[in-house]
Amino acid sequence: MDLRFKVSGRIARPVEEVFEAVADPAKLSAYFTTGGAVGRLETGKTVQWEFADFPGAFPVEVVEVQPNRRIVLKWEANEGPPEGNDAVVRAAYMTTVLFTFEPLDDGRTLVTIEEGGWHETPTGLKAAFGNCQGWSQMLAALKAWVEYGVNLREGFYV
């Protein structure tokens, strides 16, 4: 079984504008990667994301980009230190993140984010739940920023 999750939200803007808010590093940094994003999301590139609440840059491999339709990323699973019965040292591994952008008849955009590939261990499950929370917050921050120009993450974590 593949440990994965999916979150979705509707953004009241055209798909091109919503897609650019994710693909453009300056826009992404304005509401999500509060420590900054370096590099546009383009197929075959590795970009850097940094978050004020998680110091240090994260390399993000861009597997595929279909403009205004989908973005596929890979990044290292961050399970944190071993806990309890899961105290075995784990090898690093990657999870896959899929963004899809669907234009709706009313002019809004449905954004869906899926992440999968987590190890089925207590720490893998905990990390997957943490990222599910993070991607849900990203969708809320995306909506607030694109629709109203408000950065929900500013001062939220630090």
C-alpha positions in Angstrom: 0.0 0.0 0.0 1.2 3.5 -0.9 0.9 5.9 2.0 -0.5 9.1 0.4 -2.9 12.0 0.9 -4.9 14.5 -1.2 -6.1 18.0 -0.4 -8.1 20.4 -2.7 -9.4 23.9 -2.7 -11.1 26.4 -5.0 -9.4 29.7 -5.8 -11.6 32.5 -7.3 -9.1 33.4 -10.1 -8.4 32.1 -13.6 -6.2 29.0 -13.8 -3.3 30.9 -15.5 -3.1 33.3 -12.5 -3.3 30.5 -9.9 -0.7 28.3 -11.7 1.8 31.3 -11.9 1.3 31.9 -8.1 2.8 28.4 -7.6 5.4 28.2 -10.5 6.9 31.7 -10.1 9.4 31.8 -7.2 8.8 35.5 -6.4 5.0 34.9 -6.1 5.4 31.6 -4.1 7.8 33.4 -1.7 5.1 36.1 -1.1 2.7 33.7 0.7 4.2 30.2 1.1 8.0 29.7 1.1 8.5 32.4 3.7 12.2 32.0 3.7 12.3 32.3 -0.1 12.1 30.2 -3.2 14.9 30.1 -5.8 14.2 28.9 -9.3 11.0 28.8 -11.4 9.3 25.4 -11.5 10.3 24.0 -14.9 10.6 20.3 -15.9 14.1 18.9 -15.1 15.2 21.7 -12.8 16.0 21.5 -9.1 14.9 24.5 -7.1 15.3 25.6 -3.5 12.5 26.3 -1.1 13.1 27.7 2.4 10.5 28.2 5.2 11.0 30.5 8.2 9.5 27.8 10.5 12.0 25.1 9.1 15.4 26.8 8.8 17.5 25.6 5.9 16.8 25.3 2.2 15.0 22.3 0.8 16.0 21.1 -2.7 12.9 20.3 -4.8 13.2 18.3 -8.0 10.8 19.4 -10.7 9.8 16.2 -12.5 7.2 17.6 -14.8 5.4 20.8 -15.6 2.4 21.1 -17.9 1.6 24.9 -17.8 -1.8 25.6 -16.3 -2.5 21.9 -15.7 0.0 20.1 -13.4 3.3 20.2 -11.6 5.1 17.1 -10.3 7.8 17.5 -7.7 10.0 15.2 -5.6 11.6 16.1 -2.4 13.2 14.3 0.6 10.8 12.8 3.1 11.4 14.6 6.4 10.5 12.0 9.1 12.5 13.6 11.8 14.4 11.5 14.4 13.4 7.9 15.0 10.8 7.3 17.8 9.8 4.4 19.9 9.8 1.1 18.1 10.8 2.9 14.9 14.3 3.6 16.4 16.1 2.0 13.4 18.2 4.5 11.4 16.4 5.1 8.1 17.8 5.7 4.7 16.7 9.0 3.1 14.0 8.6 0.5 11.8 10.9 -1.7 8.1 11.6 -1.8 6.2 12.8 -4.9 4.0 15.8 -4.8 1.4 16.4 -7.6 -0.4 19.7 -8.1 -3.3 19.8 -10.5 -5.0 22.9 -11.7 -8.5 22.6 -13.1 -10.4 25.5 -14.6 -14.0 25.5 -13.4 -17.1 26.8 -15.4 -17.6 29.7 -12.9 -14.1 31.1 -13.5 -12.5 29.6 -10.4 -9.7 27.1 -10.3 -9.7 23.8 -8.4 -6.2 23.1 -7.1 -5.5 19.6 -5.8 -2.3 18.6 -4.1 -1.4 14.9 -3.5 1.7 13.6 -1.8 2.7 10.0 -1.7 5.5 7.5 -1.2 5.8 7.8 2.6 7.2 4.7 4.4 4.5 2.9 6.4 6.2 3.4 9.8 5.1 5.4 12.8 7.4 8.3 11.8 6.4 8.0 8.2 2.8 8.3 9.1 3.5 11.3 11.4 5.5 13.0 8.7 2.7 12.4 6.1 0.1 13.9 8.5 2.4 16.9 9.0 2.8 17.5 5.3 -0.9 17.1 4.8 -1.4 19.9 7.3 1.2 22.0 5.5 -0.3 21.6 2.1 -3.8 22.4 3.4 -2.3 25.6 4.9 -0.6 26.3 1.6 -3.9 26.1 -0.2 -5.5 28.5 2.3 -2.5 30.9 2.0 -2.7 30.7 -1.8 -6.3 31.6 -1.8 -5.9 34.5 0.6 -2.9 35.9 -1.3 -4.2 35.4 -4.9 -7.8 36.6 -4.1 -7.0 39.3 -1.4 -3.3 40.0 -1.3 -3.1 38.8 2.3 -0.1 36.7 3.5 -1.6 34.3 6.1 1.8 32.8 7.0 3.5 36.1 8.0 4.2 35.9 11.7 2.1 32.7 12.0 5.0 30.3 12.8 7.8 32.6 14.1 
